[in-house]
Amino acid sequence: MSENKVGFARIMRKMSLIAFRADAWRLGLAWLSVTMLSACSAIETQAPQQQDASLSESMATGLPKLATVKLTADQVYRVLAAESLYLRGETASAAQVYIDLAQRYGDASLAQRAYDLSASSGNGQLLGQASQLNTELNPNRIESWQVQVVLALRANDVEKAWQAWRSFYQQGLAKGSSEKSLYMATATLMQDDLAIDTLIAFSARIAQEQPSAYAEFLQVMFLASASRLSEAYERLMQALQRYNDQPELAQMLASLSTRLADGRGVDWLVGYVQRHPEDVVVGEQLGRLYVTLQQLPLAKAQFARLLEQNPRLTSVSMSLALIELELGNAEVAEALLLPLVDDRRLSDMARYYLGQAYYFQQQNDAAVAQWKQVVQGNYRLDALVWRVQLLSKQKRFAEAEALLNAFESANDEEYVRWVQAQVKLLVMQKKAKTALPVLDKAIFSYPQVVALWQERANIHYDLGNGAGFERDIREAMALAPDNADVLNALGFYLADQGRSLVEARQLLEKADRLSPNKHYILDSLGWLAYQEGQFEQALALLDKAYAIKADAEILRHRLAVLLAMKQEAKAKALAKQEAKQFSDDAVLMKFLKQMSLMP
């Protein structure tokens, strides 16, 4: 079972957040963080002079302007009573009073106060009444129209939602909002836990009635959110024909192509970047897409071109440095990383990877010096783990344990990763059995964390406890049925055992759909085909996996298939050509000796 190492694409996704978080639209789906409903606005008010002075002071910013309507003494009392209810925390009751008053007198300030209190109350029924009233009496208040859109969509009433959205859109333009910002606000509907099919129908109505590039963007975004990726891709390519070279659509294509991870969209993006070398955003997205597709030389060339055109793009320098590290060019990576350690935004990340560059050049003291300076942020634990691993390789286990024991987790995610580091240290000391109680304790505290079940399953696997492995990995799959790594782990195990091969194929094919072109999943599929007696298919899959990433286990599987096909000469030639780079892999060396394939 090939190890699922931390992927380089994950690093690149982190880079995208660092590079572009200041511009929400550039991030494609990340712009959903924009808040749709505005906070309840304070209304400048005037309290009746008869009320108590202390109460008047506390309520001075809450009451509507009563001078606009003529209220009886009883009605004034109801306003004061409503505000008293609000001050006592009975917001819904206060809102109901204002709704009644606003409906009776048709007063805009009373309607606005009713809306504000209803929004604060969290009562959806009241908010629906108040927002409808407010749209009638305060038609220029955009937030009321926004609420009407949400409520209509929650009721799956696309027609009503469209009518409310059109008013919201027109009022927004009249107030000076840009078309882009209004569509950004509309995109935040994804945050309101609405039925995705309703959102797709709603966006289709907008695109039909009000065609624009932004409307197409919205439609594609909702389709992609529903994991209807192929449909989203076809829709987007049609939109690009109508709105040629529209930047936002190009950015969406780059994001969508990265999710598809099958090469679709690459040719169009390459042409776009050639036509628009000034569009750094899409240029950088294309580089990250190449990384996702495991085409690192192309990614390197793309980032190098961007850096030549824009030497001050620190995010591109970082991306290029990471690729050079991945390609084994530690000295080149070092030169790119050194200027970045003084960048406040990138300092921790730069020092962390600079430490790796030094480590790969066997400059351990320089590596540790960099890692010691990473004391905060997301990379502080990663840097610590590298120090622990280095000490472990030097058999300085007591120092490694002391480092880990001194670490204090800042959050649950760090705690889980810290537990994993502890487990890895125990395994390196050949104390795998003692790792089980550590994981038992962590799972008891965090039973919903899939990574902990995976970790314990792996320990059981290493200890030869197949039943324990299968039990824990199935528990992980129950928690995360669409986790490609979990599916791959169980699918490979079943294939390797030569049992439940039908289930194994279902698991592995699903993993491949969820995470295509991963070498370890292709390896599992190849080994399954071998167990099924489909040797030609097995060899093709294993060759493809090995071309993506040279790996000792994949090589062993390739050799086993060649031997099963009675191609001993080809197997010996392959072993002679490839095995030397894995001379420290005991399992492979034992296999070569048993099969008389030692070079």
N, C-alpha and C positions, 0 to 999 in steps of 0.2 A: 504494500500500500504506500504509494509515493507520498512524501510529506507535503502538505499544503503550506508552503512558506509564505511569509508576508510578501504580497505582490508589489511590484514596482508601480503598478497602476494606482494602488492605494496612495502611495506617496504623491503621485501626480495629482490625484484628486484633492489632497490637502493643499498642494500648491495652488490649485485653481481658486480655492477659498481665500488664500492669502493674497493672491494677485488681484482678484476682482471683487472683493467684498464691498468696496466702496460704490460699485455700480450694479444695482440689483438687476437691471434688465439684462446685463451681460451674462449673468449667471443662469439664464434660462429659467429652470424651475425654482432656483433659489430665491427668485423675487417673490415667491409666495409668502415670505415673511412679512411683507408689507401689511400693516393692519388695515382692515376694511372699515370697520365701524369706529368712528371717532369717539373719543371719550366724552362723557356728559359735560357739556360746556356750562360754565357758571353764567348766570344771568344777573345783570345789574338790576337791583330791585329797590322798591320803596315800601317800607312797612308802615302800617297805620300808626298814628301818633298815640292812640289810646293804649297800646300794648306796653307791658312792663319793659323797662330800659334794658335789663340784662338779656331778656328774650329777644328784644329788638336787635341788639348787637350780634347775637349768635345767628340770627336768621337774615341778616342784612343782605347776604349774597345769594339767598335762595328764593325769595318771593318774586313773583312776576310784577310788572308795573300795573298797579291796580287803577291808575288814572285813566287807562284806555277804556275801561268799562265801568258802568254804574252798577255797583253791587249793594244789595241790602245789608243791613247789619248782620243778619244771619249768615249771609254768604261770605262776608268778610270773616266771620267767626270760623266758617268752614275752611277758608284758606289758612287761617292761623292754626286751626286744628290739624290740618294736613301737614303743615311744617313741623308741628310738634310731634306728629307721628313719625315723620322723617328723622327728626333729631333722636327719637327713641329707637330708631332702627327698623321701624315698621314701614319700609319704603313702598311696598306694594299697596298698602292701604292708602298711603298718601297719594300715590299715583292715581288710584281709582277716583279719589276725590277730585283731582285736577281734571281727569278725563270727563267726569260728569259736568263740571263747571264749564270746560272748554266747549263741549258739545252743546250746552244750553245757550251760551252767550256768543259762540263763534269767535272767541278772542284768540289771536295768534300767540300772545305771550303766555296765556294759560295753557295752550296746546303744546308750546315748546317745553314748559315746565313739566307737563304730563309726560312728554316723551323722555325728557332727561331722567325723571324718576323711574319710569318704566324700564329704561335701559339699565339703570342701576339695580333694579329689583331682581333681575334675572328671570322674571316671569314672562315666558314667551307669549302667552295670551294677551297680557296687558300691553306688551311691546307692540304686538300686532295692531291692537286698537289704537294705541297712542301714535304709532308711526303713520297709520292710515289717516288719522285726524290731522296730524302735523303736515302731511303732504298736501292736504286740502287747504289748511289755513296758513302754512308757511311753505309754499311750493318751491321756494328758492333754497331751502335747507336740504343739501345733498344727502346728508346722512339718513334722513327719513326715507328717501327713495331707495337708498342702499338696503335698508332693513326690509322694505317691501319686496325687493328682489329676492332676498334670502328667504323670507317667509313664503313667498310663492313657490320657490324652488323646493323648499322643505315639504310643501304640499304637493309636489310634482306637477305644478301648474305652469307649464312652460310658457303658455300664451300670456298669462298674467305677469310672469317674470319678465318677459320681453317688453311688455308695455311699461312696466315700472323701470326697467333698465334704460329704455329709450328716454324717459323723462330724466333719469339720473344723468345720462350721457349729455343730453341737451343742456341741462342746467349747469353741468360741470364745464362745458365749453363756454357757456355764457359768462361764467365766473372767471374765466381765464385759464382753466386747467387744460393741459395738453391732451391730445388724443392718446398718446402713449401712457400718461399717468392714469387716465381713466380706465384703460384696459389693464394696467397693472393692478388697480383696485379691484377690477372684476376678477382677475386671476386669483385673488385671495379667497374666492369662494371655495377653493379647495380646502381651506382651513375650517370650514363650517360643517364638516361631517355630513355633507349632502350626498345623495345618491349619484354615483358617477355617471350612470346612464342618463339621468336627468340633466346633469351638467353638459354632457355631450350633445344632447338634443337642444339645450338652450344655446350653446355656442354655435351649433349649426344654424339655428334661427337667426342669430346675430349676423353670421357670415352671409346668409341668404338675403336678409333685409338691408344690411349695411356693409357691403363688400369692402374689404381693405386688407392690407398685409397684416395688421394687428389682429383683425378678426380671424384670419387664417392661423396666426400664431396661437390664438386662444383655443381654436378647435383642435389643433395638433397637440397642444399641451394637455388637454383633457383626455384625448385618445391615448396619449402616451402614459398618462397617469392611470389609465385603466388597463395598462399592459397590452394594449392593442397596437403593438409597435409597428407591425407591417402595414396596417391600415393608416397609422399616423404618418409613416414614411411615404406611402403613395400619395396621401393628401398633401403633404409638404412639397413633394416634387412637382405636383400639379400647380401649387401656389407659386413655386419658384419660376414656373413658366410664365405666369401672369404678372408677377412682381419681381422681375429679373434683378438679381444681385441685391435684393433688399437685405441690409445687414442683420436685422433681427432674425429673419428667416434663415439666413446662413448660419447664425449662431445656434439656432434651434436644430438645424440639420446636423451640425457637429456634435451636439449633445445627444441627439437621437441615434446617430451612427455609432457613437461610443457605447450606447446601451445595446444596440443590435449586435455589435462586435463581429460582424460577418463580412465587412468590406463594403457594404452598401453605403453610398454617399461619398466615398473617398474621392472618386474621380471628379465629381462635381466640385467638391471642396478644393481640390488641387487647382482646378481651373479658376475658381473664384479667387484664391490667394494669388495666383499669377496675375489676374486682372486687377486685384486690389491689394497690392503689397502694403498699403498704408493701414489696412485693417488688421492690427496686431492681435485683436481679440480672437478672430477666427483663425489667424495664423497659429496662435498658441494652442487653440483647441485642436487644430489639425495635428500638431505635434503630440498632444496627449492621446489623440485617437490612434496614431501610429503605435504608441506605447501599449495601448489596450490590445491592439492587434499583434503585439509581440514583434513589431517591425522596428527594432531599435535603431538600426543604421539610418532608416528613413527619418525617424524621430530626431536623431542626432543632427542630420543634415538640415531639417526644418528649423530646429532651434538655433543652429549655428547661423543660418540665414537671417533669422529674426534678430539675433544678437549683433550681427554685423550692421544691420540697418538701424538698430536701436540699442547702442551700447549701455544705456542706462536702465534697461529693463532687468531689474534684479531677479524677478521671478523667472525670466528666461535663463539667466545665468545659473540659477539654482536648478532648474529642470535639466539643463545641459550637463551640469556637474553630476547629477544623479544618474543620468544615462552613462556618462563616462565611468562612473563607479560600477554600474551594472555590467559594462563591457570590459571591466578589468583595467581601465586606464586611470589608475589611482593618482599618478602625478599630474595628469591633466585636470582631474577633478580637484585636486589640491589647489592648483592655480586659480581655478574658477571660484572656489569657496573662500579663499583667504580674504578677498575684499568684502565679502558678505558678513563677516563676523562683527563688523562695526555698524551694520544695519540693524536698527532697534527692532524692526519687525521680524527679521530673519535670523537674528544672532543665535538663538538657541538651536534652531534647525541647522544653521551653517556649522556651528561648533560640533554638533552631534555627527554630521556626515564628514566633517573634516577629521574628526577622530577616527572614523572608519578609513578614510583615505590614508592616514598615517599607519593605522593598524595593518592594512593590506601591503604597505611598504615595509612592514616589520619594524616600524618605529613606535614601539609600544609605549615608551615614556611620553612621547609627544602626543600619542592618542589619548592616554589617560589624562594628560594635562588639559586637553580640550574637553573631555567628558566631565571632568570635575567642575568645569565652569557652567555646565548646564544644570542649573539648580531650580528652575521653575518652568512652568508651561508643560506642553504635551510631551516634550522630549526628555524630561528629567528622569523618568523611570527607564526609558529606553537606554539612555546613557549609563545609568546605573547597572542595567542588565549586561551591557557590554563589558563593563569593568568586572562584574561578577564572573562572566564567562572567561575573561582573560585570566583572572586569578585561578579559576578552576582548571584551566589548561596547564597552569603552572603548579598544580597540586596544592595551591594555597587555599584550601577549602575553609579553614577557620576564618580567614580574613574575608572571604566571599560571604560566608554566613553572617559575619558581623555587619557587613555593608547592608545586606538585605534586612537584617533585624532592626537596623537603625532607621530604616525608611518608614515614613508615616504617610499612609494613603490619604489623598485629599478628597477622594470621592469613590463611589462604588466601582467604577470602571478601573481606576488605578488599583483598587484592592484586588480585583480579579486578575489583573495582569501581574501583580505582585505575587499572588498565589502561584500563577503559572511559572514565574521565575523561580520560586522556591522549589517547585516540582522539578523543573529542569536541572537545578543544582543537585538535587538528591539523585536524579537519574545519572548525572555525570559522575557522581560518587558511587554508582552502582548500588544505590539504596532505594530502588523503585518501590519496594514494598512499604517503606516508611513514608512514601508520598501519599499512599491511600488515605491514612487518617487526616492528613492535611486537606485533601480534597473532600473527604467526608464532611469535615467541619464547614468548609466553604459552601458546599452544596446545601447543607442544612440551613445556612443563613441566606443563601441566594439560590433557591431551587429553580428559578426561572431563567438562570443564566446558562445559555446553551454551551458556551465555551467550557464551563466547568464539567459538564457531563462529557463533552468531547475529550477533555483532558484525562478524566478518570477512565474513560473507555480505552484511550491509548495506553495508559498504564497497564490495564488488564491485558491488552493485546500483547504488549512487550513481555508480560509475565506468563504468557501462554494460556491465559484464562479466557477462552473463547466465549463462554457463557456470560461472563462478566462484561466483556466487550460488547457483545450483542445487546445485552440488557440496557447498558448505558447509552449506546449509540441510538437504540430505538427510542429511548426516553428523549434524547436530543432531537430526534426526528419528529416526535410528537409535539415538541415545543416549537420547532421550526421546520415545517414540512416542505418549505421552499428553499432550504439552505443547501446549496449545491455541494458543499464540502461534506456535510453530514450524509447526504444521499450517496455521494461517491464512496465514503468510508464504508457504509453498510453494503453497498452494491459490490465493491471490490472484495469485501470479506466473504460474502456469499459465493462469489465467483471463485475465489481462491479455495474455498472449501469444496467446490464442485457440487453445491446443493442449491436448491431454490433458484435455478438459473433463470427462470421466467421472471421472478421477482427482481433478481439482480439486474436483468436487462431493463425492466421498467424503471428501476431506480437510477441506473446509469444514464439511460437516454434522457430522463427528466433532468438530471444534473447537467448533461451536455447542452440541453436546450436553455437552461437557466444561465449557464456560464460556458459559452462555446469557446472552443480552441484553447482550452486549458490542458497542458501537457499531462497532468496527473489523471484527469478524467479520460482523456484519450487512451492513456496507458491502461486504465481499468477496463475500458471497452475492448481494447485489444486483447487483454488477458481473458476476458469473458469469452470472446470469439475463439480464443485458443481452447478454452475449456469445452466449448461447444463443438470443437473439431473443425471450425471454419478457419483454416490456417492462412489462406490467402488474405482474407479479410483482416485477420489478426495482425499479420505482418504489415499490411498497409496502414492500419491504425497506429501500430507501434512505431513505424518509420516516421509517420507524421508527428507523433508525440516527441520523438527524439530530435527531430528537426527543430521543433520549437524550443526544447531545452534538453541538452545532453544530461542524462541522469543514469546513475549506476543501476537502479532497479529496472528502468526501461530497457537498458542494454541487456540485462540478464533475461528479461522477457523476450527480447528480439532473438537472442541466441537460442533460447528454449524452443521458440517457434521454428527456427531454421533447422534445428536438430529433429524436430517432429516431422518436418518436411523432407528429411533425409538429405539435407544439403550441408553435410559436415564440412566440406571444403570452404563454402561461403561463410559458415559460422566461424571457422578458424581464422579466416582472413579478417572478419569483422572484429573478432576478439583481439587479434594482433594490432589492428588499427586503432581501436578505441579504448581498450581496457587499461592501458598504462595511466591514463588520467584519473582512474579510480583505484589506484593501488592500495589506498588505505581503507577501502570498503571490504570488510571481512566477509560479508555474505557473498558478494560477487566473486572474490578470490576463491572461496570454498567451492562455489559452483563451477568455476573454470577448472579447478583441480579435479573435481569429480567427473566432469564431462571431457577431460583430457583436452581442454582448450587453452591451457596456459600458454601465453605467447613465448 
